[in-house]
Amino acid sequence: SEYWSIFDFVNKGYLDSLKSFKENFAKPIEVDRDHEKLERFRKITAPFILRRLKSDKSIIKDLPEKIEKDQFCSLSASQTALYKSVVDTTMQAIESSEGITRKGLVLKLITALKQVCNHPQQFLKKGGFDPAASGKTQLLFELLREIQQNDEKTIIFTQYQEMGKLLVTMLEKEFDLTIPFLHGGVSRKGRDEMVDGFQNDRATRIMILSLKAGGTGLNL
């Protein structure tokens, strides 16, 4: 409706009446996720829109350059044993398979090892929420303690929604904070509230985002 309002002001009648616009574009695109209607809408509005990308330096000139610093950690003893067990078991299956089955097992192995490296509980779907069971979690806690001491905020990205929930449980217990987790299952209203809270509430020190839903977190 905001699109319609702007177009009706600068080029009255181009998108027909508001009622017609809602029926032909707004509802199919926003509610039904109709990609054909979305593409049609793009084509008829594109000639009138000048769009700047997030990568445009004129937009983000007030932001500092992004600094990437790799942090390395070792697997815990339980992770190491689990990692070896998963590799040995799956490699046996891979060696005795071929074609699409073999490719599927390789992808399954990669996913399994990512989960083991995150935290054994994520892979096993059972066990406690002990941060010491994961070298990665222990390092994360060390980094967060330093950041908290500097009175700064932290955004944590995760590929897996399940791992995000696991992190919320462990971090809230460790740091005695309420930690929002923005993922695909959160409503638009809920996402807006989380972003606003992280931006403006000093008590919200840490926020977790899934990569799929959070993107690069630029609006944070």
Disulfide bonds with the S-S distance in Angstrom:
none
